[in-house]
Amino acid sequence: MRYFSNFIDSGDHFTYVCLSYFIVFLILFLMFFLSYTKTKKLEKEFTLLSKNETKK
């Protein structure tokens, strides 16, 4: 705990740490968003295919 409190008190690398956390969360959000949109696209395609199969 002493090292962490010294790190917080110094403030030298605090902006780099915050920026790195921001970048990581941004990448995670982008991955989640892209995955969600691809899933929705595939679900639409699947419903169209299943409707076409039932018509045959």
N, C-alpha and C positions, 0 to 999 in steps of 0.2 A: 504494500500500500504506500510505503514511503516513496518508492520510485515513481509511482503513478501521481502522487500528489506533487512531487517535484516537477514532473513533466507538465502537469496542468498549470502550476504556478509559473514555470519558465515562459511558456507561450511561444517558444521558438518554432516548434514544429506543429503547433496546434492547427494552423491553417492548412497545412499539408494533410494532416490526418482527417480533418473535416472534409476537405476536397476529395480525398480518396474514398471516404464513406459515401459521399454524394455521387461519385462516379459509379461505384458499385451498385447503389440503389437505383440509379438511372438505367444501368445495364439490365438489372433484374426486372425493372418495370417494362423495358422494351421487350425483353424476352417473353414476359407474361403477355403483353399486349399482342405481339406478333403470333404467339401460340394461340391465343384466344381467337384472333381473326382467322387464322388458318383452320381452326377447328370448326368455326361457324361455316366457313366456305365448304368444308368437307361434309358437314351435316346437311347443308342444302343440296349438295350433289348427291348424297346418299338418298335423301327423300325423293329427289327426281328419279333416280334410278329405280328405287323401290316402287314408285308409282307406275313407271313404265313396265316393270315386270308384272305387276298385278293386272295390267290391261291386256297382257298377252294371253 
